Amino acid sequence: MTAGRRESKTGRADASQSNLPVISLTTDFGSDDYFVGALKGIILADNPIARIVDITHNIPAQDIEAAAFSLFCCYSTFPKNTIHLVVVDPGVGSNRRPLVVRSGEYYFVGPDNGVFSYIIDHEQKRQAIHVTAAEFFRQPVSSTFHGRDVFAPVAAALSLGTKLSAFGTRIDDEVRLEPLALVPDHKGRFKARILHIDRFGNCITNITRKDVPLELESRVKLKIKGNAIKSFKAFYGEENQNRREPFAIWGSAGFLEISITNGSAARNLGVKRGDIVTLVPFSGSVE
């Protein structure tokens, strides 16, 4: 394997350079198998002083949307030029493309399956490369483990200063997930959806402050599965006459959540990810 060795044709720098970027890992590998260890081993073999940070390895298996959401919520908390490596790859071994993306002030490495959609849409400007330069790959390349044999060595090479152009050709037709923007209807309502349900049972929607400014909170309600949510709370434990009554709260990632005091809103409301939430102008009565 050549990745990580200094070669002028690829523009690599030595591993001795200071201030190397962080490499973050997001996968659906869990912790029971050797998969995460193999990723880290490949990166460290090529760049022994790499700084590797785990975001999560508990993405539900093959769940591209969950990975896209988790990454979107925290990628910008990292130092500039962090390399975010994502391996949630149900299409491994197929003709789906491996990507390196520069979006905003960060790099992203992973499969072209939409996992970077929310970031690309948010940052707007990006440079995406279809990785075809096999000299960076671990050989032989397994058809079932591109995380180890393709994405990890590419991330390591990036961390050593390899230029984007060395990896392949630029593209502008990456696979995209459904956008986060709300969808209006002819009645003045907006269709939102549940993006994520956290471990506490909070139901995180794709509604943002842009959709509901502070001055409009008292004039809107949410409807989901026959339930109307009309109250907004400032914090989870705020006094509530009915502790089983769901309320809306602005979460740390900037999205509106549906919650219940000291309980699971998802379980109590019978909600799952992807369910539709309707944002309705509030007339004072429940429809």
Summary of the structure (lengths in Angstrom):
residues: 287
radius of gyration: 21.5
end to end distance: 64.2
largest distance: 69.7
contacts: 886
relative contact order: 0.14
helix: 23%
strand: 28%
